[in-house]
Amino acid sequence: MNTPICDFVNEYINKNAVRLHMPGHKGKALLGFEEFDITEISGADSLYEAEGIIKESEQNASKLFGCDTFYSTEGSSHCIRTMLYLSMLYGKEQGKSPKILAGRNAHKTFVSAAALLDINVVWIESDTENSYLSCNISAEKLETLILKEKPFAVYLTSPDYLGNMTDIKALSAVCKKYGVLLLVDNAHGAYLKFLSESLHPIDLGADLCADSAHKTLPVLTGGAYLHIGPDMSEALSPMAKNALALFGSTSPSYLILQSMDRANKYIFEEFTESLKSFLPLVNNLKNKLTTHGYKLIEQETLKITLSTKDYGYKGNDFAEILTQKGFVCEFSDPDYVVLMLSPALEVKDLLMLQEALLSITPLTPIKETPPTAHIPKKAMSVRQASLSPMETIPVKESEGRTLAAATVGCPPAVPIIVCGEIIDKRTIAVFEYYNIKDCTVIKTSR
C-alpha cells in the first residue's frame, strides 16, 4: 500500500525550497520535526476539498476498514459532531423530529454537539447499576424506546472507558428494523477491525462510527476516522467533507495526516499479524493477574481494568503505586485503574508490568461502593442551558441549581449530569465521591 501524503512531503523536503508560506518556522528545527510540517501548498491537497494525495490516502484507509472512511486531525470529537450533523440532516429528509436516543455514558463532545445542533436528547439508562462510565443496554429496551420516542438516530459508546462493550450487532438489528440510524462512538476501538474476527461497529451494523486512530493505532494524537457504513454511503458520503469542514479547523495538521497515511501501510503490512501475536501475551498476563487475586472487569481485548477495591486499594492510590514503579496508567478513579495496551509494547514491557503488579501486596478488600449516578429532573434543554449566562460555584452550595456546562476533564470526559438538569442531593453525593469540588450552573438574577 502506498503513502501518497508522506511521499509528497519527503519530495518537498528534498527540494530545499525557500518556504514563503505558513507555518512561521519555515521548516527550521526547534523540536526536530518542523521540516515535515507544511500547509496546503500546491500539490499538497486540502483535507476538506480532497482531490489528490489526501483523497488517495483516505481511499487506502477505506479499503482497510471496508467502508467509506474520512480523516480528521482533531480527534473523535470532530467526527462525533459530524456524525450528529449528518444523521440529523438525513432525519430531516425523512421527516423525522430532531430527537436522538443516547446511552447515558456519552462523551461531553456529544452533549456540546447536541447543544450546537439543537437536538433533543432522550437518555438511555443502563440496565445494570454500575459506574457512570458504562451503559449496558438490551435490544428489548432499545426497541421499546424507539417505538415510544421515534428518534432519527441512536447514539452509543462502545467500547467505553472501562473497556466494556455493547452488543452492537443486536442493537443495530433493532435500529434497522425501524429505519433508525445507529451512531457509535468507537474512539477506543479502531483496532477491533483487525482482530481475527472483526468486532468493529461498522461490521456489526452501525451506520456511522467515529474512531480515534491515535488511541489504539500507531498514529499521532489527534488522528481520527469518520466511517460511513455501506447502507448509508450513497446518502451520506457525498456530504461528509462539507460536514467535517463545518466543525473543523481550516489548518489541519499535516504531521497528523502523514502519521495516518503511514499507518495505512503499517496496518496493511504488519499490524494484523502483530496484533495476532500480541493478544496471547495479553491474555496470559490477564490470566496470571486473575489467578493472583486481581479482579478484571473489562471485556475489551487491549485494556486491563482493575477493580482495585477488591484488592484492597482505592484506584487513585493504586495508580500512584504503579507510577512510582515506572508505569503510567491511562485512567484511575476511586474504584478502577485502566491500563491501555497495544502491540507497540514489547514482551519485556508486559513482563515488567506483570512483575510490578504481582509484587503489590493484596490488602483487605474495601467494601465501600460508589453512589449510583442517576438522571435528575430536567429544567431546560441542553442548548438552552449551554447558551445561558453561567457561574461557577462550590458543589456543596449547588443543590437546586441547574447545570450549565459539563466541566469534566479528560479522561474520562463523561458528564455525571448533563446541562439543563437540576442538581440534587444524590448528584452532590456523586460529585463529592469523585472529588469534584466546583460546578458551573445557570447564573441567577440578583
C-alpha positions in Angstrom: 0.0 0.0 0.0 1.4 3.4 -1.0 1.8 6.5 1.2 1.0 9.5 -1.0 1.0 12.2 1.7 4.3 11.1 3.1 5.9 10.8 -0.3 4.8 14.3 -1.3 6.2 15.8 1.9 9.5 14.0 1.6 9.9 15.1 -2.0 9.2 18.7 -1.0 11.8 18.5 1.8 14.4 17.3 -0.7 13.8 20.3 -3.0 15.2 22.6 -0.2 12.8 25.3 -1.4 12.7 28.6 0.5 9.3 28.4 2.3 7.4 31.6 1.7 4.3 30.1 3.1 2.9 29.1 6.5 3.9 27.9 9.1 6.2 30.5 10.6 9.0 28.1 11.5 9.8 27.8 7.7 10.9 24.2 8.2 13.7 25.1 10.6 14.2 22.8 13.5 13.2 23.8 17.0 11.8 20.5 18.1 13.2 18.5 15.2 10.2 17.7 13.0 9.4 21.1 11.5 10.5 20.3 8.0 7.6 17.8 7.8 5.1 20.4 9.0 3.6 22.0 5.9 0.4 23.7 4.8 -1.9 23.4 1.8 0.8 24.4 -0.8 0.4 23.4 -4.5 0.2 19.6 -4.7 -0.4 19.1 -1.0 -4.2 18.8 -1.5 -6.7 20.1 1.0 -8.4 18.0 3.7 -11.9 19.2 3.2 -11.7 19.5 -0.6 -9.5 16.5 -1.1 -8.9 15.6 -4.8 -5.3 14.5 -4.8 -2.9 12.9 -2.3 -5.2 13.2 0.7 -8.1 11.6 -1.2 -5.8 8.8 -2.3 -4.7 8.2 1.3 -8.3 8.2 2.5 -9.2 5.7 -0.2 -6.4 3.5 1.2 -7.9 3.7 4.7 -11.4 3.0 3.2 -10.0 -0.3 1.8 -8.6 -1.2 5.2 -11.8 -0.6 7.0 -14.1 -1.8 4.3 -16.3 1.3 4.2 -16.1 5.0 3.3 -13.5 6.5 5.6 -12.6 10.1 6.1 -9.7 11.7 8.1 -9.8 14.1 10.9 -6.8 15.7 12.6 -8.9 16.9 15.5 -9.8 13.6 17.2 -13.0 11.7 17.5 -14.7 14.8 18.9 -14.6 16.3 15.4 -16.1 13.1 14.0 -18.8 12.9 16.7 -20.0 16.4 15.8 -20.0 15.4 12.1 -21.9 12.2 12.7 -24.7 14.0 14.6 -24.9 16.7 11.9 -25.1 14.2 9.0 -27.6 12.0 10.8 -29.8 15.0 11.7 -29.8 16.2 8.1 -30.8 12.7 6.9 -33.5 12.5 9.6 -34.9 15.8 8.3 -35.1 14.5 4.8 -37.1 11.5 6.2 -39.5 13.8 8.0 -38.3 12.9 11.5 -38.1 15.2 14.5 -34.7 16.3 15.8 -34.7 13.7 18.6 -31.9 11.2 19.4 -31.7 8.3 21.9 -28.3 8.2 23.6 -26.6 6.0 26.1 -26.1 8.0 29.3 -22.3 7.4 29.3 -21.8 9.7 26.3 -18.6 11.8 26.0 -19.1 15.5 26.7 -18.5 16.2 23.0 -21.8 14.6 22.2 -23.5 16.9 24.7 -21.9 20.0 23.2 -22.8 18.9 19.7 -26.4 18.3 20.7 -26.4 21.9 22.1 -24.9 23.4 18.9 -27.3 21.5 16.6 -30.4 22.0 18.9 -31.0 18.2 19.1 -33.4 16.9 21.7 -31.6 14.1 23.6 -33.5 11.3 25.3 -31.1 9.5 27.6 -31.0 5.7 27.9 -30.1 4.5 31.4 -28.1 1.4 31.9 -29.9 -1.9 32.5 -27.4 -2.6 35.3 -26.2 -0.4 38.2 -22.5 0.2 37.7 -20.1 3.0 37.0 -21.5 6.1 35.3 -18.8 5.4 32.7 -20.7 2.3 31.4 -24.2 1.8 30.0 -25.4 -1.7 29.3 -28.5 -1.6 27.0 -30.6 -4.6 25.9 -32.2 -4.9 22.5 -35.6 -5.2 24.1 -35.2 -2.0 26.0 -34.0 -0.2 22.9 -36.9 -1.4 20.8 -39.4 -0.1 23.5 -37.7 3.3 23.5 -37.6 3.6 19.7 -41.3 2.8 19.5 -42.1 5.4 22.2 -39.7 8.2 21.2 -39.5 7.8 17.4 -35.9 9.2 17.2 -34.0 9.9 14.0 -30.9 8.1 15.4 -29.5 6.1 18.3 -26.1 7.0 19.8 -23.9 4.5 21.7 -20.4 4.4 23.2 -18.6 1.1 22.7 -16.1 0.3 24.0 -16.5 2.6 27.0 -13.7 4.0 29.1 -13.6 0.9 31.3 -13.4 -1.5 28.4 -17.0 -2.7 28.4 -18.6 -3.4 25.1 -22.2 -3.0 23.9 -23.9 -5.7 21.8 -23.8 -3.6 18.7 -24.9 -6.4 16.4 -28.2 -6.9 18.3 -28.9 -3.2 18.8 -28.2 -2.5 15.1 -30.7 -5.1 14.1 -33.3 -3.2 16.2 -32.4 0.1 14.6 -32.6 -1.3 11.1 -36.0 -2.8 11.8 -37.4 0.7 12.4 -35.3 2.6 10.0 -33.3 4.4 12.7 -29.7 5.3 12.2 -27.1 3.8 14.6 -24.2 6.0 15.5 -21.3 4.6 17.6 -18.5 6.4 19.4 -15.8 3.8 18.9 -13.0 6.1 20.0 -11.3 3.3 21.9 -11.8 0.6 19.4 -10.2 1.3 16.0 -8.1 -1.8 16.4 -11.3 -4.0 16.6 -11.4 -4.1 12.8 -8.1 -6.0 12.7 -8.9 -8.9 15.1 -9.2 -12.3 13.5 -12.9 -11.8 13.6 -13.8 -8.1 13.3 -15.7 -6.5 16.1 -15.7 -3.1 14.5 -19.1 -1.3 14.8 -19.4 -0.8 11.1 -19.0 -4.6 10.5 -21.6 -5.2 13.3 -24.2 -3.0 11.6 -23.6 0.6 12.7 -24.4 3.3 10.1 -21.8 5.9 11.3 -18.8 5.5 13.5 -16.0 7.6 15.0 -12.6 6.1 15.7 -9.7 7.7 17.4 -6.8 6.4 15.3 -4.3 7.6 17.9 -5.8 5.7 20.9 -5.0 2.2 19.7 -3.1 2.5 16.4 0.3 4.0 15.9 -1.0 7.4 14.9 -0.1 10.9 16.4 -2.6 12.3 18.9 -5.5 13.9 17.1 -5.7 11.4 14.2 -9.3 10.1 13.8 -11.6 8.4 11.3 -15.2 9.1 10.4 -16.7 5.9 8.9 -19.9 5.6 7.0 -21.4 2.2 6.6 -22.2 0.6 3.2 -26.0 1.1 3.6 -25.6 4.9 4.1 -22.6 5.6 1.8 -24.7 6.8 -1.1 -26.8 9.1 1.0 -24.2 10.5 3.4 -20.7 10.1 2.0 -21.2 13.0 -0.6 -21.9 15.3 2.3 -19.1 14.1 4.6 -16.4 16.6 3.6 -18.7 19.7 4.0 -19.9 18.3 7.3 -16.4 17.9 8.6 -15.4 21.3 7.3 -18.3 22.8 9.3 -16.7 21.8 12.6 -13.0 21.6 11.7 -10.1 23.9 11.6 -9.1 25.3 8.2 -5.5 24.5 9.2 -5.4 20.7 9.7 -2.1 19.2 10.8 0.0 17.7 8.1 2.1 15.9 10.7 -1.0 14.1 11.8 -2.1 13.4 8.2 1.3 11.9 7.4 1.0 9.8 10.5 -2.4 8.4 9.4 -1.0 7.9 5.8 2.0 6.0 7.1 -0.3 4.0 9.4 -2.2 2.7 6.4 0.9 1.0 5.1 1.8 -0.4 8.6 -1.7 -1.7 9.1 -1.8 -3.3 5.7 1.6 -5.0 6.0 2.2 -5.6 9.7 -0.5 -4.7 12.2 -2.8 -7.6 11.9 0.0 -10.1 12.4 1.5 -8.0 15.2 -1.9 -7.9 16.9 -2.4 -11.6 16.5 1.0 -12.3 18.1 0.4 -9.8 20.9 -3.0 -10.9 22.1 -1.9 -14.3 23.6 0.7 -12.4 25.6 -2.0 -10.1 26.9 -4.4 -13.0 27.7 -1.6 -14.7 29.6 -0.9 -11.6 31.6 -4.6 -11.3 32.4 -4.9 -14.9 33.5 -1.9 -14.6 35.8 -3.4 -11.4 37.4 -6.7 -13.1 37.9 -5.0 -16.2 39.5 -3.1 -13.9 41.8 -6.3 -12.3 43.1 -7.0 -9.3 40.9 -10.5 -8.7 39.6 -10.5 -7.6 36.0 -13.8 -6.2 34.7 -13.1 -5.3 31.0 -14.5 -7.0 28.0 -12.2 -5.3 25.6 -9.0 -7.1 24.5 -6.5 -4.3 24.7 -7.5 -2.9 28.1 -6.8 -4.1 31.6 -9.3 -2.6 34.0 -8.5 -3.5 37.6 -11.3 -3.3 40.2 -8.8 -2.3 42.8 -11.0 -2.1 45.9 -11.4 -5.9 45.6 -7.6 -6.0 46.0 -7.7 -3.7 49.0 -6.8 -0.3 47.4 -8.6 2.7 46.1 -8.0 3.2 42.4 -6.2 6.5 42.6 -3.9 5.2 45.3 -3.1 2.1 43.3 -2.3 4.2 40.2 0.1 6.2 42.3 1.9 3.0 43.4 2.2 2.0 39.7 3.6 5.4 38.8 6.3 5.0 41.5 7.2 1.7 39.9 7.5 3.4 36.5 4.1 2.7 34.9 1.8 5.5 34.0 -1.9 4.5 33.8 -4.5 5.7 31.3 -7.1 6.5 34.0 -7.9 6.0 37.6 -10.8 6.9 39.9 -11.7 5.6 43.4 -12.8 2.2 42.0 -10.8 1.4 38.9 -7.4 1.6 37.2 -7.4 1.4 33.4 -4.3 0.3 31.5 -4.3 0.6 27.7 -2.1 -1.8 25.7 -1.0 -2.1 22.1 1.4 -4.2 20.0 3.8 -1.2 20.2 4.7 -2.6 23.7 7.4 -5.1 23.8 7.4 -8.5 25.6 9.7 -7.1 28.2 7.2 -4.3 28.9 4.5 -6.8 29.7 6.8 -8.9 31.8 7.8 -5.8 33.8 4.2 -4.9 34.3 3.4 -8.4 35.4 6.2 -8.3 37.9 5.2 -5.0 39.3 1.5 -5.9 39.7 2.3 -9.3 41.3 4.7 -7.5 43.7 1.9 -5.4 45.2 0.6 -7.0 48.4 -3.1 -7.6 48.5 -4.9 -6.0 51.4 -8.3 -6.4 53.0 -11.0 -5.7 50.3 -12.6 -2.3 50.6 -16.4 -2.7 50.8 -17.3 1.0 50.0 -19.4 1.3 46.9 -19.9 4.4 44.8 -23.2 6.3 45.0 -25.3 5.4 42.0 -25.5 8.1 39.3 -29.0 8.9 38.1 -30.8 11.2 35.7 -32.2 14.1 37.7 -35.1 16.4 36.8 -34.7 18.5 33.6 -35.2 22.2 33.9 -34.4 23.1 30.3 -32.8 21.8 27.1 -29.1 21.2 26.7 -29.0 24.0 24.2 -30.8 26.5 26.5 -28.5 25.7 29.4 -25.3 25.8 27.3 -26.2 29.2 25.9 -27.3 30.8 29.2 -25.3 33.1 31.5 -23.4 30.9 33.9 -21.3 31.0 37.0 -19.0 28.5 38.9 -19.9 27.7 42.5 -18.8 25.1 45.1 -20.6 21.8 44.7 -21.7 21.9 48.3 -23.7 25.1 47.5 -25.3 23.7 44.3 -28.4 21.9 45.4 -31.4 23.0 43.4 -29.3 24.8 40.7 -29.3 24.0 37.0 -26.1 22.7 35.5 -25.0 25.0 32.6 -21.7 23.3 31.5 -20.3 19.8 31.7 -17.0 20.9 33.1 -15.4 17.4 33.4 -11.8 16.7 32.5 -10.5 14.2 30.0 -10.1 11.4 30.9 -12.9 10.4 31.2 -14.9 13.4 29.9 -18.2 11.7 30.7 -20.6 14.1 32.5 -22.2 12.8 35.7 -25.2 15.0 35.0 -26.0 17.0 31.8 -26.5 20.6 31.1 -30.1 21.7 31.8 -30.6 19.1 34.7 -31.2 20.1 38.3 -28.5 19.3 40.8 -30.0 17.3 43.7 -28.6 15.7 46.9 -27.9 12.4 45.1 -25.9 14.3 42.4 -23.9 16.1 45.0 -23.0 12.8 46.6 -21.7 11.5 43.3 -19.7 14.8 42.7 -18.1 14.5 46.1 -17.3 10.9 45.7 -15.3 11.7 42.6 -13.7 14.7 44.2 -15.5 17.3 42.1 -15.4 20.5 44.1 -16.9 23.0 41.8 -19.6 23.1 39.1 -20.9 25.6 36.5 -24.6 26.5 36.9 -27.1 28.9 35.4 -26.5 32.3 36.8 -29.3 33.6 38.9 -30.5 37.2 38.8 -29.6 39.2 41.9 
